[in-house]
Amino acid sequence: MDIGTAKPTADELAQAPHHLIDIRDPSQAYSAADFREDALTEMDKIVSNGKIPLLVGGTMLYFKALLEGLSPLPSADLAVRGALEKEAQQYGWEALHAQLCDIDPVSGARIHPNDPQRILRALEVYRISGQTLTALTGKKGEPLPYQVHQFAIAPQDRGELHRRIELRFDK
């Protein structure tokens, strides 16, 4: 994303090699699982060249997926999603939420009835795998196979952070 991010400038990229920048068009889907796979591939290349990979920027969701691994959830299935979306059009999201509460009471309680994206995914997972989202998210994937030292550099004053974001937005 070129807009609204703190993406390195061309000069910064020339000074220090970066990976996984501009690898997808923003309109393309890219999941935490995709990121984990791509990051591990790049990290393996860097380590095999005798270097130490530094992970900078990005979202904590993706970083957490990289560090801790991912639950073994099935990939999206367009046919199942389409069928669920048709049900939602016909019966409403409240009905699908009620269905989720019957199938997976823990996810049903956690997911708000007005959150169609999460309702859809929870029901999709169940219809694809026959297992509830709760059962599958209790299992973790493979942790990161590297020793990690984490630290953050952030302004002490959140107002400064907001000012920087506003400047990026204005640009």
Secondary structure, DSSP 8 states (H G I E B T S, - for coil): --SSS----HHHHHHS---SSS-S-TTS---HHHHHHHHHHHHHHHHHTT------SS-HHHHHHHHH---------HHHHHHHHHHHHHH-HHHHHHHHHHH-HHHHHHS-TT-HHHHHHHHHHHHHHSS-HHHHHTS-----SS---------SSHHHHHHHHHHHHH-
